[in-house]
Amino acid sequence: MDAADLAIATLGPCRIDSPLKSLIESRQTTEHYVGEGDRVLFHDTLDQVIAAGLAPADLPGFESAGPRRSIFFDPAKLRVGIVTCGGLCPGINDVIRGLVMELAFHYGVKRIYGFRNGYQGFIPRYCHDVMDLTPEVVSRIGEDGGTILGTSRGAQDPDEIVDCLERQDIGVLFVVGGDGTLRGAMQVAEQVKERGGRIAVVGVPKTIDNDIPYIDQSFGFQTAFAEATKSIRSAHVEAKASPNGVGLVKLMGRHSGFIACYAALAEPDANYVLIPEVGFALDGPGGFLAHLAGRVRDRGHAVIVVAEGAGQDLVPAEGAGADASGNKKLQDIGIFLRTRIAEHFAADGLELNLKYIDPSYAIRSVEANPFDSVYCIRLAQNAVHAAMAGRTEMVVGRWRGRYVHIPMTLAVSHRNQVCPDGDLWLSVLEATGQPPVFG
């Protein structure tokens, strides 16, 4: 395969301005959007580059996931721990089941322990018991949402965690959690290293917001936005049923608006999508409120989807602080928008029938859909392969369609966010018809 084989035929030069020019002319080239002259590489592994007779130069690349011909740990002597931390997300039980089944049936590991209620499970003063995880115990847990191990937020002393691991002779610890959880896992791995220990710490990244970098998607994300579409559909039905009806749906997304974007694309009744990555103004002739009122006058109804972290600069700060995980407490943009919309319509003398829907906890607690169930199993299998081969301080993920090993330092280096210059946000603008900027 060479460049000529991939060339695309064209009918001739383009000389007419596109109607979409205003949407795309200000977009910058980023990792999410490339210019017309750029190309997506045909080969996605170094071996393929070499096999094709091409010069690999010094191309950076992630280590491929999968089983190795030789392993580090003796399965007959190995004890394994599993812990789940942070907020709930569809698919956690599928990950637990996948880890246990792979360890037990394919590697012959017989001692697998589940530590209850997050990192608290390692700390004696919390008095949480340890759960024996066997194939019989986990065989049907994927049918339920949540996690059979329980969870908690907040950091615990890594010294005490390693003390517990050493007391129980744990050789591998699997950690299922988000960026805060992975930072805690890095501290545990560092403490193991300082003590001269040999405990592998391997993560399966969990974030319903899809905000961990260097993975195509986080597990549970597809289930989450699929569930969110039900609320958008309900909001649309309610909005159309009343004069000047407005449906307002608040979805998860503290710093990243992926769920709001994907749900709005999957259920194309949304007329506005507001996300943390794209600021907006409420007031003035070009502001959101004026645009909303104009649409309702013209069309009789509107549906708004807002991510929980959107517009935080607009909401008066009350009760500032952080939660147990160290996350800054957000102001309630949904309630704030509901109030401001009502005030604006009243000032304009417009009737308003607004229905507000917040399905967040209902979405978090459901079981994974078939796609996410498969994804969770494959992540779990690759996590086990990595740990048995002695890999540590890493997470498993899928990058450009391939399962890979990612250093924990990279996985917590920054947040994955919707790029305002990228093709996803452009698709949302096309689908909703909202202007690129309010105000």
Secondary structure, DSSP 8 states (H G I E B T S, - for coil): --GGGG----SS---S--TTHHHHTT---BTTB--TT----S--SHHHHHHTT---TT----EE-S--SS-SS-TTT-EEEEEE-SS--TTHHHHHHHHHHIIIIIS---EEEEESSGGGGG-GGG---EEE--HHHHTTGGGSSS-TT----S---HHHHHHHHHHTT--EEEEEE-HHHHHHHHHHHHHHHHTT---EEEEEE--TT---TTSS--TTHHHHHHHHHHHHHHHHHHHHTSTTEEEEEEE--SS--HHHHHHHHHSTT-SEEE-TTS----SSTTSHHHHHHHHHHHHSEEEEEEETTTTTTTS---S--B-TTS-B----HHHHHHHHHHHHHHHTT---EEEEE--HHHHHTS---HHHHHHHHHHHHHHHHHHHTT--SEEEEEETTEEEEEEHHHHTSS-----TTSHHHHHHHHHH---S---
